[in-house]
Amino acid sequence: MTTTAAAAGTRRHTGTYPAEPRQVGIARSALAGWLGGGPRADEAILVASEFFFPGFRSVSAPCSG
């Protein structure tokens, strides 16, 4: 049996957060709002932050040479 996301009650959100320091807090706040303080909200926000930061560091890292 296959269950679709809509049938399972899954919510979706799409957002674009530029690699700027102020966007980190904005992205965390957006995720916290979607999770609504659920039992694993803190862990999910931490994981999302870990996904965000590598891209941010690669964009903002000074050029060597």
N, C-alpha and C positions, 0 to 999 in steps of 0.2 A: 504494500500500500504506500502510495506517495502522498505526502502532505505538502501543500504549497505554503509559502511564507504567509500569505494573507489568511489562509485557513488556520494557521498555527498562532495567529495573533502577533506576528512579528512586525515591528515598526522599522522603517528605514529612514535614514537621514543622509543627505549628501551635502557636504560643505567643502569649501576651499579655504585653506588657511595658509597665506603666504609665509615664507620662511623669514619671519621677523620676530624678535623677542616678545613683543606684546601679544602676538597671536597665540602663544602657548597658553596663557591664561584664558583667552577667549575660547580656544578649543576645549580646554578642560571644563570650563563653565557650560559650554554647549553639551558636552557629553554628560556632565553631572545632571543637567536638566532633563536629558532624555532618560537617564537611568533612574531618576527620582528617588535616590537614596536606597536602592535595592540592596540585598545582602552582599553582593559582590561589587558594588559601585566603586569603592576605593581601589580595589585591585584592577578593575577595568580601566579606570582613569590613569593609573600608573602604567599599565601596558600601553595604552594609547600614547602616553607621553614618551615612552621609549621608542615607539614608532616615529613620532614626530621629530625628536631630537637628532637622530642621525642625519636626516635630510637637512635640518637647520645647520648643524655643524659643518656639513660638507659645503654648504652655500656660503657660510660666514667665515670659514677658515681662511687665514691669510695665505697668500701664495708664497711658496718657498722658492728660493733661488737667488 
